[in-house]
Amino acid sequence: MMEEKQRIIQEYVPGKQITLAHIIASPQIELCEKLGIEKKEAIGIMTITPAEGAIIAADIALKTSTVKIGFLDRFSGSLVIIGNISAVDEAIHRIMNTLVRVLNFSPCPITKS
């Protein structure tokens, strides 16, 4: 007798949202080394869904201020930007503003440590 196999179809339907927006001021050198990024005054971290939103966010950040991209993952929606504190702060706020007002993303609070 043949065994009947059950098929499961999984579908990922993300909402448009920013789930994390955090600024780390004065990161320790050990943290930067573990992340594989150069030491800067600040690190900005964002997680965005759909993941392609991180590409848009990176473009906004680079056009907004003098930050550099420390990490960008178009599959998970993770974005890490680095630079001086005011540049990272400006970039995170501009990203948030554009994604929420222009693209109708749901925001999260911007946090700092």
DSSP file (Angstrom, degrees, kcal/mol; ACC not computed):
  #  RESIDUE AA STRUCTURE BP1 BP2  ACC     N-H-->O    O-->H-N    N-H-->O    O-->H-N    TCO  KAPPA ALPHA  PHI   PSI    X-CA   Y-CA   Z-CA
    1    1 A M              0   0    0      0, 0.0     2,-0.3     0, 0.0     0, 0.0   0.000 360.0 360.0 360.0 134.2    0.0    0.0    0.0
    2    2 A M        -     0   0    0      1,-0.1     2,-0.4     0, 0.0     0, 0.0  -0.592 360.0-125.9 -80.4 136.3    1.3    3.4   -0.9
    3    3 A E        -     0   0    0     -2,-0.3     2,-0.5     1,-0.0    -1,-0.1  -0.679  21.7-129.5 -82.1 129.8    1.7    5.9    1.9
    4    4 A E        -     0   0    0     -2,-0.4     2,-0.4     1,-0.0    -1,-0.0  -0.674  20.5-147.1 -82.0 128.0   -0.1    9.2    1.2
    5    5 A K        -     0   0    0     -2,-0.5     2,-0.5     0, 0.0    -1,-0.0  -0.776   7.0-135.9 -97.8 138.4    2.1   12.2    1.7
    6    6 A Q        -     0   0    0     -2,-0.4     2,-0.4     2,-0.0    -2,-0.0  -0.789  15.4-146.2 -93.4 131.8    0.7   15.4    3.0
    7    7 A R        -     0   0    0     -2,-0.5     2,-0.5     2,-0.0     0, 0.0  -0.820  10.1-165.1 -99.1 135.6    1.9   18.6    1.3
    8    8 A I        -     0   0    0     -2,-0.4     2,-0.6     2,-0.0    -2,-0.0  -0.981   2.6-161.0-119.7 128.5    2.2   21.8    3.2
    9    9 A I        -     0   0    0     -2,-0.5     2,-0.4     2,-0.0    -2,-0.0  -0.942   6.6-162.4-110.1 122.2    2.6   25.1    1.4
   10   10 A Q        -     0   0    0     -2,-0.6     2,-0.4     2,-0.0    -2,-0.0  -0.868   5.7-170.5-104.8 137.2    4.0   28.0    3.4
   11   11 A E        -     0   0    0     -2,-0.4     2,-0.7     2,-0.0    -2,-0.0  -0.991  13.1-149.2-129.8 133.6    3.6   31.5    2.2
   12   12 A Y        +     0   0    0     -2,-0.4    -2,-0.0     2,-0.0     0, 0.0  -0.901  19.4 172.5-104.6 115.2    5.2   34.6    3.6
   13   13 A V        -     0   0    0     -2,-0.7     2,-0.1    37,-0.0    -2,-0.0  -0.815  15.9-166.6-123.2  89.4    3.1   37.7    3.3
   14   14 A P        -     0   0    0      0, 0.0     2,-0.2     0, 0.0    -2,-0.0  -0.394  14.3-131.3 -77.7 152.4    4.8   40.5    5.2
   15   15 A G        -     0   0    0     -2,-0.1     2,-1.0     1,-0.0    90,-0.1  -0.479  34.8 -98.0 -85.1 169.4    3.3   43.8    6.2
   16   16 A K  S    S+     0   0    0     88,-0.2    90,-2.6    -2,-0.2     2,-0.3  -0.801  70.9 136.4 -91.6 104.7    5.1   47.0    5.4
   17   17 A Q  E     -Ab  49 106A   0     32,-2.9    32,-2.8    -2,-1.0     2,-0.6  -0.996  56.5-134.2-151.6 154.1    6.7   47.8    8.7
   18   18 A I  E     +A   48   0A   0     88,-2.8    30,-0.2    -2,-0.3     3,-0.1  -0.953  25.9 178.5-104.3 114.6    9.8   49.0   10.5
   19   19 A T  E     +     0   0A   0     28,-2.2     2,-0.3    -2,-0.6    29,-0.2   0.660  65.0  22.6 -96.6 -16.8   10.3   46.6   13.4
   20   20 A L  E     +A   47   0A   0     27,-1.2    27,-1.8    88,-0.1     2,-0.3  -0.965  51.3 166.6-151.4 132.6   13.5   48.0   14.8
   21   21 A A  E     +A   46   0A   0     88,-0.5    90,-2.6    -2,-0.3     2,-0.4  -0.831  22.8 159.2-144.7 103.3   15.2   51.4   14.6
   22   22 A H  E     -Ac  45 111A   0     23,-2.7    23,-3.2    -2,-0.3     2,-0.5  -0.972  27.4-153.9-134.3 142.4   18.0   51.9   17.1
   23   23 A I  E     -Ac  44 112A   0     88,-2.3    90,-2.4    -2,-0.4     2,-0.7  -0.969   6.0-159.7-116.6 125.7   21.0   54.2   17.4
   24   24 A I  E     -A   43   0A   0     19,-3.4    19,-2.2    -2,-0.5     2,-0.3  -0.919  12.3-156.6-103.9 112.4   24.1   53.1   19.4
   25   25 A A  E    S+A   42   0A   0     -2,-0.7    17,-0.2     1,-0.2    16,-0.1  -0.701  71.4   0.7 -88.0 140.3   26.2   56.1   20.4
   26   26 A S  S    S-     0   0    0     15,-3.3    -1,-0.2    -2,-0.3    16,-0.2   0.930  84.0-157.5  51.2  58.8   29.9   55.6   21.1
   27   27 A P        -     0   0    0      0, 0.0    -1,-0.1     0, 0.0     2,-0.1  -0.337  21.2-105.5 -65.6 146.9   30.0   51.8   20.4
   28   28 A Q     >  -     0   0    0      1,-0.1     4,-1.7    11,-0.0     3,-0.5  -0.407  24.5-119.7 -68.9 148.7   32.8   49.9   22.1
   29   29 A I  H  > S+     0   0    0      1,-0.2     4,-2.6     2,-0.2     5,-0.2   0.849 112.9  59.8 -59.2 -36.0   35.7   48.8   19.7
   30   30 A E  H  > S+     0   0    0      1,-0.2     4,-2.4     2,-0.2    -1,-0.2   0.889 103.7  50.4 -61.3 -39.6   34.9   45.1   20.6
   31   31 A L  H  > S+     0   0    0     -3,-0.5     4,-2.0     2,-0.2    -1,-0.2   0.930 111.0  48.4 -63.5 -45.6   31.4   45.4   19.2
   32   32 A C  H  X>S+     0   0    0     -4,-1.7     5,-2.4     1,-0.2     4,-1.0   0.910 111.3  50.3 -61.6 -42.5   32.6   47.0   16.0
   33   33 A E  H  <5S+     0   0    0     -4,-2.6     3,-0.5     1,-0.2    -1,-0.2   0.916 109.9  49.9 -62.1 -43.4   35.2   44.2   15.6
   34   34 A K  H  <5S+     0   0    0     -4,-2.4    -1,-0.2     1,-0.2    -2,-0.2   0.835 113.2  46.8 -65.1 -32.6   32.6   41.5   16.2
   35   35 A L  H  <5S-     0   0    0     -4,-2.0    -1,-0.2    -5,-0.2    -2,-0.2   0.630 110.8-124.0 -82.1 -13.9   30.3   43.1   13.6
   36   36 A G  T  <5 +     0   0    0     -4,-1.0     2,-0.3    -3,-0.5    -3,-0.2   0.817  68.7 125.2  74.9  30.8   33.2   43.5   11.1
   37   37 A I      < -     0   0    0     -5,-2.4    -1,-0.3    -6,-0.2    -2,-0.1  -0.859  65.9-100.0-120.6 156.9   32.7   47.2   10.8
   38   38 A E        -     0   0    0     -2,-0.3     2,-0.3     1,-0.1    -1,-0.0  -0.423  47.8 -94.8 -73.6 151.0   35.1   50.1   11.3
   39   39 A K        +     0   0    0     -2,-0.1     2,-0.3    43,-0.1    -1,-0.1  -0.492  56.7 161.6 -68.8 125.5   34.9   52.1   14.5
   40   40 A K        -     0   0    0     -2,-0.3    44,-0.1    43,-0.1     3,-0.1  -0.820  53.1-100.2-134.5 174.2   32.7   55.2   14.2
   41   41 A E  S    S+     0   0    0     -2,-0.3   -15,-3.3     1,-0.1     2,-0.3   0.805 101.0  13.0 -67.7 -30.2   30.9   57.5   16.6
   42   42 A A  E     -AD  25  83A   0     41,-2.1    41,-1.7   -17,-0.2     2,-0.4  -0.989  56.6-151.3-150.2 155.0   27.6   55.8   16.1
   43   43 A I  E     -AD  24  82A   0    -19,-2.2   -19,-3.4    -2,-0.3     2,-0.5  -0.996  12.5-158.1-125.2 131.4   25.9   52.7   14.7
   44   44 A G  E     -AD  23  81A   0     37,-3.2    37,-2.6    -2,-0.4     2,-0.4  -0.946  10.1-167.9-109.5 131.6   22.3   52.8   13.4
   45   45 A I  E     +AD  22  80A   0    -23,-3.2   -23,-2.7    -2,-0.5     2,-0.3  -0.969   9.8 171.0-123.4 131.1   20.4   49.5   13.2
   46   46 A M  E     -AD  21  79A   0     33,-2.6    33,-2.6    -2,-0.4     2,-0.4  -0.989  18.9-161.9-137.0 147.6   17.1   48.9   11.4
   47   47 A T  E     -AD  20  78A   0    -27,-1.8   -28,-2.2    -2,-0.3   -27,-1.2  -0.998  20.9-178.4-126.8 128.5   15.0   45.9   10.5
   48   48 A I  E     -A   18   0A   0     29,-2.1     6,-0.3    -2,-0.4   -30,-0.2  -0.969  17.3-122.7-132.6 137.7   12.4   46.4    7.8
   49   49 A T  E    S+A   17   0A   0    -32,-2.8   -32,-2.9    -2,-0.4     2,-0.2  -0.994  94.9  44.1-126.2 139.7    9.8   44.2    6.1
   50   50 A P  S >  S-     0   0    0      0, 0.0     3,-2.6     0, 0.0     4,-0.3   0.561  93.2-132.6 -64.0 155.4    9.4   43.5    3.3
   51   51 A A  T >  S+     0   0    0      1,-0.3     3,-1.9    24,-0.2     4,-0.4   0.765 101.3  68.7 -56.6 -30.2   13.1   42.9    3.2
   52   52 A E  T >> S+     0   0    0      1,-0.3     4,-1.2     2,-0.2     3,-1.0   0.710  82.7  76.3 -63.9 -18.1   13.5   44.9    0.0
   53   53 A G  H <> S+     0   0    0     -3,-2.6     4,-2.7     1,-0.2    -1,-0.3   0.781  82.9  66.1 -61.7 -26.7   12.7   48.0    2.1
   54   54 A A  H <> S+     0   0    0     -3,-1.9     4,-2.3    -4,-0.3    -1,-0.2   0.827  97.2  54.2 -65.0 -31.1   16.2   47.9    3.5
   55   55 A I  H <> S+     0   0    0     -3,-1.0     4,-2.0    -4,-0.4    -1,-0.2   0.923 110.2  45.7 -67.1 -44.3   17.5   48.7    0.0
   56   56 A I  H  X S+     0   0    0     -4,-1.2     4,-2.4     1,-0.2    -2,-0.2   0.919 112.6  51.6 -62.9 -44.1   15.3   51.8   -0.1
   57   57 A A  H  X S+     0   0    0     -4,-2.7     4,-2.6     1,-0.2    -2,-0.2   0.896 108.3  51.0 -61.3 -41.7   16.4   52.7    3.4
   58   58 A A  H  X S+     0   0    0     -4,-2.3     4,-2.4     2,-0.2    -1,-0.2   0.906 109.8  50.4 -63.2 -41.3   20.1   52.4    2.5
   59   59 A D  H  X S+     0   0    0     -4,-2.0     4,-1.8     2,-0.2    -2,-0.2   0.920 111.3  48.2 -62.1 -44.4   19.6   54.6   -0.5
   60   60 A I  H  X S+     0   0    0     -4,-2.4     4,-1.4     1,-0.2    -2,-0.2   0.928 111.2  51.2 -61.0 -45.6   17.8   57.2    1.6
   61   61 A A  H  X S+     0   0    0     -4,-2.6     4,-2.0     1,-0.2     6,-0.5   0.918 110.7  47.3 -59.3 -45.7   20.6   57.1    4.3
   62   62 A L  H  < S+     0   0    0     -4,-2.4    -1,-0.2     1,-0.2    -2,-0.2   0.830 115.4  45.4 -67.7 -31.7   23.3   57.6    1.7
   63   63 A K  H  < S+     0   0    0     -4,-1.8    -1,-0.2    -5,-0.2    -2,-0.2   0.661 114.1  51.0 -83.0 -16.3   21.5   60.5    0.1
   64   64 A T  H  < S-     0   0    0     -4,-1.4     2,-0.2    -3,-0.3    -2,-0.2   0.884 118.5  -9.4 -89.3 -44.4   20.6   62.1    3.4
   65   65 A S  S  < S-     0   0    0     -4,-2.0     2,-0.4    -5,-0.2    -1,-0.1  -0.785  78.8 -79.8-148.2-175.1   23.9   62.3    5.3
   66   66 A T  S    S+     0   0    0     -2,-0.2    18,-0.2    -3,-0.1     2,-0.1  -0.130  76.5 131.6 -90.6  38.9   27.5   61.3    5.4
   67   67 A V        -     0   0    0     -6,-0.5     2,-0.3    -2,-0.4    16,-0.2  -0.406  46.3-140.6 -83.7 165.5   26.9   57.8    6.8
   68   68 A K  E     -E   82   0A   0     14,-2.7    14,-2.7    -2,-0.1     2,-0.6  -0.904  23.2-109.2-120.2 154.1   28.4   54.6    5.4
   69   69 A I  E     +E   81   0A   0     -2,-0.3    12,-0.2    12,-0.2     3,-0.1  -0.754  31.9 178.2 -83.5 119.7   26.7   51.2    5.0
   70   70 A G  E    S-     0   0A   0     10,-2.7     2,-0.3    -2,-0.6    11,-0.2   0.786  71.3  -7.6 -87.8 -32.3   28.1   48.8    7.6
   71   71 A F  E     -E   80   0A   0      9,-1.8     9,-2.9   -34,-0.0    -1,-0.4  -0.941  58.0-177.5-164.4 140.3   25.8   45.9    6.6
   72   72 A L  E     -E   79   0A   0     -2,-0.3     2,-0.5     7,-0.2     7,-0.2  -0.960   1.9-175.0-144.6 124.6   22.8   45.4    4.3
   73   73 A D  E  >> -E   78   0A   0      5,-2.5     4,-2.1    -2,-0.3     5,-0.7  -0.931   7.2-171.2-123.6 107.2   20.8   42.2    3.9
   74   74 A R  T  45S+     0   0    0     -2,-0.5    -1,-0.1     1,-0.2   -19,-0.1   0.519  86.7  54.1 -75.3  -4.3   18.2   42.3    1.2
   75   75 A F  T  45S+     0   0    0    -24,-0.1   -24,-0.2     3,-0.1    -1,-0.2   0.779 119.5  27.3 -97.4 -33.3   16.9   38.9    2.3
   76   76 A S  T  45S-     0   0    0     -3,-0.2    -2,-0.2   -25,-0.1   -28,-0.1   0.624 101.6-121.6-102.0 -16.2   16.3   39.6    6.0
   77   77 A G  T  <5 +     0   0    0     -4,-2.1   -29,-2.1     1,-0.3     2,-0.3   0.674  58.9 149.6  83.7  17.8   15.7   43.4    5.8
   78   78 A S  E   < -DE  47  73A   0     -5,-0.7    -5,-2.5   -31,-0.2     2,-0.4  -0.679  21.4-178.5 -88.7 138.0   18.6   44.3    8.1
   79   79 A L  E     -DE  46  72A   0    -33,-2.6   -33,-2.6    -2,-0.3     2,-0.4  -0.997   8.4-175.0-136.9 131.0   20.4   47.5    7.7
   80   80 A V  E     -DE  45  71A   0     -9,-2.9   -10,-2.7    -2,-0.4    -9,-1.8  -0.995   8.0-176.1-124.4 125.1   23.4   48.8    9.7
   81   81 A I  E     -DE  44  69A   0    -37,-2.6   -37,-3.2    -2,-0.4     2,-0.3  -0.903   4.9-162.5-118.7 151.3   24.7   52.3    9.0
   82   82 A I  E     +DE  43  68A   0    -14,-2.7   -14,-2.7    -2,-0.3     2,-0.3  -0.952  31.6  96.9-133.6 152.0   27.8   53.9   10.6
   83   83 A G  E    S-D   42   0A   0    -41,-1.7   -41,-2.1    -2,-0.3   -16,-0.1  -0.981  72.6 -28.9 164.4-164.0   29.0   57.5   11.0
   84   84 A N     >  -     0   0    0     -2,-0.3     4,-2.5   -43,-0.2     5,-0.3  -0.388  66.9-104.6 -75.5 163.3   29.1   60.4   13.4
   85   85 A I  H  > S+     0   0    0      1,-0.2     4,-2.6     2,-0.2     5,-0.2   0.893 118.2  47.2 -58.5 -46.2   26.2   60.6   15.8
   86   86 A S  H  > S+     0   0    0      1,-0.2     4,-2.3     2,-0.2    -1,-0.2   0.869 112.9  49.5 -66.8 -35.2   24.4   63.5   14.1
   87   87 A A  H  > S+     0   0    0      2,-0.2     4,-2.5    -3,-0.2    -2,-0.2   0.917 113.3  45.4 -69.2 -43.4   24.7   61.9   10.7
   88   88 A V  H  X S+     0   0    0     -4,-2.5     4,-2.7     2,-0.2     5,-0.2   0.922 114.2  49.5 -65.2 -43.8   23.3   58.5   11.9
   89   89 A D  H  X S+     0   0    0     -4,-2.6     4,-2.3    -5,-0.3    -2,-0.2   0.925 112.5  47.5 -60.4 -45.7   20.5   60.2   13.8
   90   90 A E  H  X S+     0   0    0     -4,-2.3     4,-2.4    -5,-0.2    -2,-0.2   0.918 112.9  48.8 -61.9 -44.2   19.6   62.3   10.7
   91   91 A A  H  X S+     0   0    0     -4,-2.5     4,-2.7     2,-0.2     5,-0.2   0.922 111.1  48.8 -64.1 -45.4   19.7   59.3    8.4
   92   92 A I  H  X S+     0   0    0     -4,-2.7     4,-2.6     1,-0.2    -1,-0.2   0.925 113.6  47.1 -61.6 -44.7   17.5   57.1   10.7
   93   93 A H  H  X S+     0   0    0     -4,-2.3     4,-2.6    -5,-0.2    -1,-0.2   0.894 113.3  48.1 -65.2 -39.4   14.9   59.9   11.1
   94   94 A R  H  X S+     0   0    0     -4,-2.4     4,-2.6     2,-0.2     5,-0.2   0.901 111.9  49.7 -68.3 -40.5   14.8   60.5    7.3
   95   95 A I  H  X S+     0   0    0     -4,-2.7     4,-2.9     2,-0.2     5,-0.3   0.960 113.1  46.9 -59.0 -50.8   14.5   56.8    6.6
   96   96 A M  H  X S+     0   0    0     -4,-2.6     4,-2.4     1,-0.2     5,-0.3   0.934 113.2  48.7 -57.8 -48.7   11.6   56.6    9.1
   97   97 A N  H  X S+     0   0    0     -4,-2.6     4,-2.7     1,-0.2     5,-0.5   0.918 114.6  44.3 -59.4 -46.7    9.9   59.7    7.7
   98   98 A T  H  X>S+     0   0    0     -4,-2.6     4,-2.0     1,-0.2     5,-1.3   0.930 114.7  47.1 -67.4 -46.2   10.1   58.6    4.1
   99   99 A L  H  <5S+     0   0    0     -4,-2.9     6,-2.4    -5,-0.2     4,-0.3   0.893 119.8  39.8 -64.7 -38.1    9.0   55.0    4.7
  100  100 A V  H  X5S+     0   0    0     -4,-2.4     4,-0.7    -5,-0.3    -2,-0.2   0.952 125.1  32.9 -75.9 -50.2    6.1   56.0    6.9
  101  101 A R  H  <5S+     0   0    0     -4,-2.7    -3,-0.2    -5,-0.3    -2,-0.2   0.871 130.8  28.9 -79.2 -37.5    4.8   59.1    5.0
  102  102 A V  T  <5S+     0   0    0     -4,-2.0    -3,-0.2    -5,-0.5    -2,-0.1   0.879 132.8  28.7 -91.4 -41.5    5.6   58.2    1.4
  103  103 A L  T  4<S-     0   0    0     -5,-1.3    -3,-0.2    -4,-0.3    -2,-0.1   0.379  99.4-122.7-105.8   3.7    5.4   54.4    1.4
  104  104 A N     <  +     0   0    0     -4,-0.7    -4,-0.2    -6,-0.3     2,-0.2   0.841  49.0 164.6  60.3  38.9    2.9   53.9    4.2
  105  105 A F        -     0   0    0     -6,-2.4   -88,-0.3    -9,-0.1    -1,-0.2  -0.536  42.5-114.0 -78.5 152.4    5.1   51.6    6.4
  106  106 A S  B     -b   17   0A   0    -90,-2.6   -88,-2.8    -2,-0.2     2,-0.1  -0.772  39.1-140.0 -84.1 130.5    4.1   51.1   10.0
  107  107 A P        -     0   0    0      0, 0.0    -1,-0.0     0, 0.0   -88,-0.0  -0.374  13.5-156.0 -90.4 167.9    6.7   52.7   12.3
  108  108 A C        -     0   0    0     -2,-0.1   -88,-0.1   -91,-0.0     2,-0.1  -0.875  40.8 -83.7-126.7 164.6    8.3   51.7   15.5
  109  109 A P        -     0   0    0      0, 0.0     2,-0.6     0, 0.0   -88,-0.5  -0.407  39.4-121.0 -68.7 147.7    9.9   54.1   18.0
  110  110 A I        -     0   0    0    -90,-0.1     2,-0.3    -2,-0.1   -88,-0.2  -0.810  36.6-166.5 -86.8 122.8   13.5   55.1   17.4
  111  111 A T  E     -c   22   0A   0    -90,-2.6   -88,-2.3    -2,-0.6     2,-0.3  -0.732   6.4-159.6-111.6 160.1   15.5   54.1   20.4
  112  112 A K  E      c   23   0A   0     -2,-0.3   -88,-0.2   -90,-0.2   -90,-0.0  -0.983 360.0 360.0-139.8 148.6   19.0   55.0   21.5
  113  113 A S              0   0    0    -90,-2.4   -89,-0.2    -2,-0.3    -1,-0.1   0.274 360.0 360.0-143.2 360.0   21.7   53.7   23.8
